[in-house]
């Protein structure tokens, strides 16, 4: 099934990846954060989106590359 393209107004959830090398692995504890945000801009040429995250709205929009977020409600 083809993946749906992200568009302005989509609700997204951030993904976090750790390094595959054990000596460089970082463990993040984001339990208190709700890593959900709303897309406010899409840059298809560079494969990036800008999104406001609900718990970090004070920080302004955050750029994310494709693959580092999931679209909520994607079927």
N, C-alpha and C positions, 0 to 999 in steps of 0.2 A: 504494500500500500504506500503510495507516495506521501511524503511529509508535507503538511500544510505550511505555507510561507507565513512568517510573522508579519503583522501589520500594526499600524498605529492604533492604540486602544486595546490591544491584546493584554491579557493578564498572563504574567510569566513567573516562573519560580527559578531562582538561581541554582546552578549545580556547582559543586566544589570538587576539585580533583586533587589528589596527592601525587607527589612524584613517585615514579616506579622504583627509584633508587632508595634503598632503605636508609642510607646515611644522610639523605637529603629530604626524607619524608617529614612533612609537617602535619600535625593533627590540629584541626580547627574545632572549636566548640561553639557552634552557633545555635544551640538550643534556645537561648532567650530571644533570638532574632526570628522574625517571620520573614523569610527571604522571598516575599512576594512583591511584585511591582507591576507597574503599568507602562507599556511602551509609549514613548512620546516622539520617537524618531527612528527611521530605518535607513541605513546606508547599504544598499545591496551591492554596490561596487566593492566596498571593503569588507562586506560580510559582518557588519556590526549594527547593533541597535543601541539607543539611549533609552533608559528607563528610570522612573522615579520608584524607589523602593519604600514601602509604607513605613518601616521603622527607621529609615534613613533619609526622609524627605528633606531634612535640614541640610544635607550634604549636596543637594542638587542632583541633576540627572547623572547616572553612572553608565559609561559605555561598556558593552559586553560583546564579545565575539560569538558568532553562531557556534553552537555546541556547548556553550556554558549556561544555557537556560532551557527550560521546557515550557512549552505553551500550555497553559492550564485550559482544560476543556477540549483539548485536541482529541479528535476521534480517529 
